[in-house]
Amino acid sequence: MPSLSGPLYLGLDLSTQQLKAIVITQKLQVVCDAKVEFDVDLPRYGVQKGVHINEEGQEVYAPVAMWLDALDLVLERLKVNGLQFRNVRGIGGAGQQHGSIYWSQTAERLLETLDPSKTLAEQLVPGAFSHPWSPNWQDASTQRECARFNECLGGEEDLATVTGSKAHHRFTGPQILRFRGKFPGIYKITSRISLVSSFLASLVLGSIAPIDISDVCGMNLWDIGKCQWSEPLLRLAGGQDGVSDLRKKLGDVREDGGGSLGSISSWFVSRYGFPEDCQVAPFTGDNPSTMLALPLRPLDAIVSLGTSTTLLMSTPKYIPHPSYHFFNHPTTPGLYMFMLCYKNGGLARERIRDSINESQGITEEGSWEAFNKAVKASLQFGMRRSSDPGKLGLYFPLPEIVPNVRAGVWRFYYDTCTGSLREAREGYGGWKIPQDDARAIVESQFLSLRLRSQNLIQAPGFDLPPQPRRVYLVGGGSLNEVIASIAGDVLGGSEGVYRLDVSRNACALGAAYKAAWSIERGEGEMLEEFVGARWREEDAIKKVGEGYMGDRWGLWKEYGEALRAFEEAERRALEGGSG
């Protein structure tokens, strides 16, 4: 096992349900990790899957104090696991995107004068925050605000051209607009507004940290082409006379993804033994950080199967569109990150898993055995014989982002010969609920990724159809081999489908890589070069599917032929059919 004694780098990932930490060496080898699960480890906050939900108002939010306690606890666990903090040379971090934290007028002073004999929460709550809650990316309370954002620059396409995305419920700009309208007094006394990533960096740094150049693109406030805050959008979010005030609350944006924000807060030095010269790298969003966990080449794709389902690719071309997202690359000027993100990822799959387990009297919590058996009981589209009608389903326990559709479930029979659809009813035609939903939800989620990425993907080689070169799976769902196999069948992958060995910690790993590169990079050395020179493929990834190659290309073709029918199913859901 690699030594814990040499120069080390710490990566933190503040996600919806957990705070994860991972420690690596200069050679990028993992030597230590720890995590805090909010529901289990911090039950006094009463969250479920990391959040509180007000269903009537479609609000989803998390207590900021919980995150402070989680940071204390995860560092204590690293200590128990043998980490000697004096060897940590740099810290990187990532946070769930779009969430906002509202600092009070006394926040800076409190951060600068922390007492190492007391916890963070004891000293920062409530005094450092003007508002105790942070809106979560699953929040859907900003429909009216999103409409105003889309109209502000002329329409959805115009907003996407400027900011990389059309307006979305979870994006920080619409959230700030709603916050200002709902809590005008609190907004007025708020000194600074952070994203989750810059909030976490602020705790480690001991002062309010800047938002980074990639995470800022998830706000609907940043003009990507001009590399500056958009004044019309600031005026919308902050009010007619509030442009300068909101710009001050948001602060400057750090354009360099590397280097150091400064030395670690003295509180961490005294309480945990970090060296005084331990440097804090710029923190970024969880999705950009996940992309940094691999030395991606053009046409390589990352599919994150966590609480949400996300597809990530890097590209030198900026081709924005309302149906997906473009962000600045977190470390490499001139590159962009293309992203598709769905609320109803792991949570939707888990709901069907739990229904199947309940129907079979299975009491083992979180068991996927029956779910996987149900998937394997049929062929593609849930057919048991080639003459059977196929099954296509849409599963949205929460209002979805893409497509922008209300919560609901839609089931259709799909004629694989004609491409026609008809509404499905339980039992009629052979649809067994919930058993047949298992394959249908997995196929549905990957078909949506393929549908929306097809115009951005080129052929990876001579005589090959357009598809990713490699598909890398990360997140908890990547550990399920049945799900991984269907990912390759639907999405392809001319070189196959791979799983990152620390797939559950990919985001924290990317943050640790970013810290190591930020501190040790050579003149002009890009992160991809830095990681590529130290990365050992045989130690980092495992092939879990053939993708397009071998005998699977026929399946890939069949799924491609189903895209038009799948798009029609989404259209019917959007038009308000039964769900």
N, C-alpha and C positions, 0 to 999 in steps of 0.2 A: 504493500500500500504506500502511495506517495507520502512524503513526510509533511507533518504539520509545522515544521520548524522554519522553513524557508519563507521568502516574501509571499504573502497570500493576498487574495482579492475576494471580497465579499459581495455577493449579489442578493438583493432583496426584491421580493415580488409581493405587493399588496393587492391581492385579487379580491373577488367578491366574497369568497367563503373562507379564505386562508391568508395568512402571512407566511411566506416561505423564505428561507435563507439558504444559500449554498456558497461554499468556500472552495476556491480553486488555487492551484499553484501557478507559477509563471509559465509552466508548460500546459496550462489549461486542464490539468487533471483535477477531478473532484476529490476533495479530502474530507469534507464534513458538510452536513446539512441539518436542518431542523425546520419545523413548521408549527404553526398555531392554527387550530381549527376553531373559528369563532363560535359556532353553535355548541361545540363540545367543551372547549377550554375556557370560554368566557360566557357561561350560561346566564350570568346576572344581567346581560344586556337583552336577553329575551328575543334574539334574532332567530329567524329560520332561513337556512341557506345563506346566512350572512347579512340579511336585510329585514327590515320591517315593510309591510305592504298595507297600504290603504286602498283597497280594491275600489271603493266608491269613487275616489278621486284619481284612480290609476297612478297613485304615487308609490314609488319604491325608493327607500332611503336607508342609510346606515348611520349609526351613532359614531361621531368622530372620536369620542373618548375610548371606544372599543379598540380603535386602531392604535392609540397610544399605549394601552395596556398590552396589546399584542406585540408591539415592538420590544417592550421590556421583557416579555415572556420568551420571545424567540431568541433573544440574546442570552438569557439565562439558560435556555436549552442548548445553545451552541457551547456554552461554557461546560455544561454537564457532559456534552459529547466530546470534550477534549480540546476545544479550540483555545489557543492562547492568543488573546486579542492583540498582544504586543507585536505579533508577526503580520498583522493585517496592514498592508501598505495602501490600499485604496478600496473605496466602496462605490458600487453602482446600484441603481435601483430602478424599479418600474412600478407603475400603478395602473389599476383599471382605468380605462380611458373615459373621458367626458365628465366624470364626477367633479364637483366643485366644493371647495372649503372656504369658509368666510371668516377671515381673521379680524380681531378687534383692534382698537387703537393702541392697546397695551401689549399686543402680541410680540413685537420685536424685543421690547424690554424683557418680557418674561422668558423668551427664548435665550436671550443673552445672559441671563442671571440664574440659570437653573442650579439647584442645590443637589449635588450628587447623592445625598442621603435620602432623597425623596424620589418617588416615581415621576414619570412624565405627567401622568394623569393628575396626580396630586397637585401639581404646580401649574398646569396649563388649562385645566377644566374647572370652572367655565371661563376663567378670565381671558384666555387667549383667543376665544372665538365669539364672534357676534351671533352665530347660529350654531346649534349643537349637532345638526344633521347634515349629511352630504347626499344629494340626489344620486341614485344609482343608475347605471346605464340601462337598466330594465324599465325605468320610469317612462310612463306614457301620458303624462299630465299636460303636455305642452302642445296639443294639437293646434290651438288658436295661434300660439306664438310661432309655430312652424309655418303656418300660412302667411303670417306677416313677414317672416324672413324670406320665404320663397318669392313674395311679391316685391320685396325691397329693391332688388336689383333688376327686376323685370320678369322673373320666372324661375322655375326649378333649374333649367339648363344654365341660365345666367349665374345663379348662385353657385352651382357646381363648377362652372368655369373659373370663377374667382377663388372659391374656398376649397375646391376639391370634392365637395359633396352638396347635395341638396339639403334642405333643412330636415333634421331628424329629431324626434322627441328627446333623445338622450343627449344631444349635442349641447355644449355649455352655453352658447349664445342664447338659444331659446330658453334654456333653464334660467339664465340670469334675468332675462326679460320677465319671465313669470315671477321670479323671486322678488324683483323690484316692485312689481305690481301687487304682490301678496303681502310683502313685508317692507313697505317703503321706509319706515323708521329704522329698521335693522340694516337695510341696504345703505342708508345714509351714513350710519356710524361704522360701516365696514371699512377697514383701512386697506386690506388687500384681498384678492381672490386668487386662490391657487387651484390647480388641477391636483388630482390625487398623487401624481408622480412628483410634482414640485412641492406639495405638502410634505411628503415623506422625506424628500431631500432637505427641506427646511428644518425638520426635526434633527436630522443628522448634522447639518451644517451649523445650527444655532442661530440662523437668521433666515428671512424669507428668501427662498431660492427662485431663480427665474424659471419660467416655462421653457421647455426645449423646442427646437425647431420642427420636430415631427409631431409631438403631442399637441402642439398648438393648432394643428390642422384639423383636430377633432372638435372644434368650437364653433364653426360657421362664422368666425370673426376675423380670420387671418387671410389676407390677400396673398396667395401663394406666388403668383407671377411677380408682384411688386415687392414681396418679402417685407410686408408691413401690415399693421392693423388696418382693416378697412374702415374708413371714416363713416360711410353711410351705415354700415352694420353696427358700429359702435354707437352711432346716434340712435339707431333703433333700440338696441339693448339698454343703453344708458339714459335715454331721453334726449329731447331736442337740445337741451343745454348741458347735457351730461357727458359729452364726448371726452373732454379732458379728464373729468373725474373717473370715468371708467378706465381710460387708458392708464391712469395712475394706479388704480386698484389692480389692474392686470400686470403692470410692470413691463419691463423690457423682455424681449425674447432672445434667448441665447442661440446664436446661429451655429456655433462650433459644437458639434456633438461630442468632441473629445476634450482633452485638457482637464483642468480642475476648477471647480467652483470655489475652492478654498479648503482649509484644514478642518478636520472634524471638530465638533463642539467639545469644549472642555468637560462637559457633563459626562460624555462617553469615555473620555480619557480617565477621569477620576473614578467613575463607577465601574467600568469594565476593563480598564487597562489598555485601551487603544493607544498607540503612539501619538504624540502630539502632532507629528508631521503626516499622519494618515490623511490622504487626500480624498475629497468627495467629487466623483465624476458627475457630469450632468445626468439626471434621471430622465427617463422617457416613459411613454405609454407601454402597456403590457403587450399590445400587438406588435409595435415596432421592436420591442425588446425580444420577443419570441423569434422574430426574423433574424436577429443577430446571433442566435444559438447555433447557426449553421453557416458555413461559407457558401452561400447560395450563388449559383450561376444563373445567367438568363434562362428563363423557361423552367427553372426549378420552382416548385410550389410547396408551401407549407399549409397543411390543413390542421387547425387546432380544434380538437374535440373536447372542449372543456364545458363550462357552464353554458357558454355560447358556442356556436360553430362558426369558424372564421377561416377564410382562405386568404393567404398572403403571397405576393410575388413582388420582386423588385424589377423595375424597368426604367430605361433612360427616357422613355416617351411619356409625356404628360397628355393623356387623352381622357379628360374628365367626362362623366356622364351621370345623370341623376340616379341610375340604378346601382351604382357602386361608389367606392371612395378612392380618392387619391390623397396621399400624404407625402410630405417631404421625407426622404430617407433619413433615419436618425443619425447617421454618421457620415454619409458619403454625398457631398455636394454634386448636383447634376443627376442623381438618381431619385426615383420616386418609389413609393410603396403603394401598390394596388391592393385593395382590401374589399372583401365581401364579409359582412357580419350579420349573424342571425341571433335574435334573442332565444328562440326556441331550439336550442341545441341539446346539450346534455340533460337539461331539466325535462324536456319533452320526451326524450328517449327513456329517462328514468321513470316517468309517469306510466308509460306503457309497460315497462319492465315490472313495476310494482303491481299493475293491474293483472298481468299474467301470473305473477307469483301469488297474488291474493286468490285468483280463480282456481289455483291448484293447491291451495293450502300450504304454500311454502312460507315458512316463518323466518328463514335466514335473511337478515336485512342486507340489501344491496346485492343479492345473488343474481348473476346474469345467466345462469345455466339454462333455465327454462326459456328465457328470451332467445338465447342463441339457438336452442333446439327448435323453437318456433320458426326462426329465420331459415334454418337449414332444411325445414320440412317441405319447402317448395323451391321451385326454380325462379328465374327472374320474373319480376312483376307478380310474384305470389302464385304463379301457375303451377299446377301439379301435373298437368298434361299439356302438350303443345296446342290442343284444341280448346283449352280453357281460356276464358277471358282474363286479361291481365288486370292487376289492381294498382291504382294510383291513389295516394292519399296525401292530404295536407294536414299537418298537426301543429296547431298554434295555441297552447295553453295560455300564452300571453299575446297581446297584440303584437304583430310582427313588424319588423323594420323593412325587410325586403321579401315579399311585397308589403306595402303599407296596408295591412289588412287587420280586421278585428280578430279577437280571440275566437277560436272555433276549430272544428274538425270537419273535413270534407273528404268523402270517399267516392271514387269513381271506378267503373269497369272500363277497361281500355281494350279496344279491339286492335290487336297487334298487326292485323292485315290492312285495315282501312284507316287506322289512327283515330277512330271516333270514340267518344266518351258517352257514358250514361251514368246517371247517379246511382250509387250503390246503396242497398239496404241490407241490414244485418240478416244473414241467413240466405237471402235470395241471391242465387248465382254462386253461392259457396263462400261468401265473406264471413269468416268467423272472427268475432270481436271478443277479446283483444288479440287472439293468437296471430291472425293475419296482419294486424297492425305492426308487428315487429319488423318484418321485412319491408313493409310499405314505408315506415317512417325513415328507415336507414336509406332506402333508395331515394325517397323524396328529398332528403337533405342534400345528398350528393348530386341529384339531378338539378337542383336549384343552383348549386355552385357551377356546374358545367354550363347550364343555360346562360348564366350571366358573365362567365369568363370567356366564352367561346370566341368573341370578337377581338380579344386581346392576346390570344394564344396563337403562336405560329407553329409550323411544322418543325420538330426538333432534329430532323435529319432527312436525307434523300429518300424519297419514296415512302414517307410516313405522313399520315394525316395530322393536322394540328392537334396538339395535346401537350401537357407538361412533359419535360424531360424526366424529371423525378418528382414523385409525390412523397413528401416527408410528413408523417403523422406525429402530432404531439398532443399533450393533454390526456386526461384520464381515459377517454374513450379509445385512445390509440392502443391501449393494452388489450382490447377486445379483438381477437383475431378474426372473428366473423365480420365485425364492422370494417376492419382493415381490408379484408378480402373484397367486400363490396365497393369500398372506396376505389380500388384499382379497376374493378370491372366497369364502373361508371365513369371515372375521371381519366383512366388510362395511366400513362407513365411509360415512355418508351424504354426507360432503364429500370422500371419497377417501382414498387411502393416500399418505403422504409420507415422505421420507427426510431426516433431518438431514444437512446438507452435511458436517459433521465427525462423521459417525455413529460412526466408530471411536473418537472421543474424547469422546463425549457425557458420560460420567461425569466426566472431567477438566474439561470445559466447565462442567458444573453446579457443580463445586467452585469454579471461577474466578468464576462468576456469584455464588455464595454469598459469596465473599470480598469482591467489589465491593459487594454489597448490605450486608454486615455492617458495612463501614467507612463507606459513603456514604449509607446509608438515612436518609430523613427521619423525622420524628416520626410513628410509627404506620404507616409505609409498609411494606406487605407485599412480599415478594420478587416475587410475580406482578405487582404494580403496577410495581415497579422495573424488572424485565426488560421488561415489556410496553411501557413508555414508551421504551425504547431499542432494542428488537428490530425488525429489518427482515425481514419474512417472505421477501421476494424474495431476500434475501442468505443466509438461513439454511436454507431447506428447498426440496426439489424434489418435485413430485408425480410419483409412480412407479406409481400404479394408480388405477382408477376406484372401487374398492370396490363399494358397493352400486349405484351409479348407472349410467346408460347401459344397455348391454345385458347387464350382469353380474348383475342382481338374480335372474335365474332360477337361476344357479349357486349364489348365496348360499342360495336356498330349498332346493335339492337337498342342499347340505351340512347344512343344518338338519334335514332329514328323516333324515339319516344318524346323528344324534347318539345316538338310542336304540340303534342297532346298534353304534356305537362304544363306548357305555357297556357293552353286553353283552360286547364283545370284552375290555374291561378286566376285567370280572367273571370271565371265564374264565381270564384270566392270573393273577388273584389267587387263584383256586381251585387253581392249581397244574397247569394243563394244560401240554402240551409246549411248550418254549421254547428 
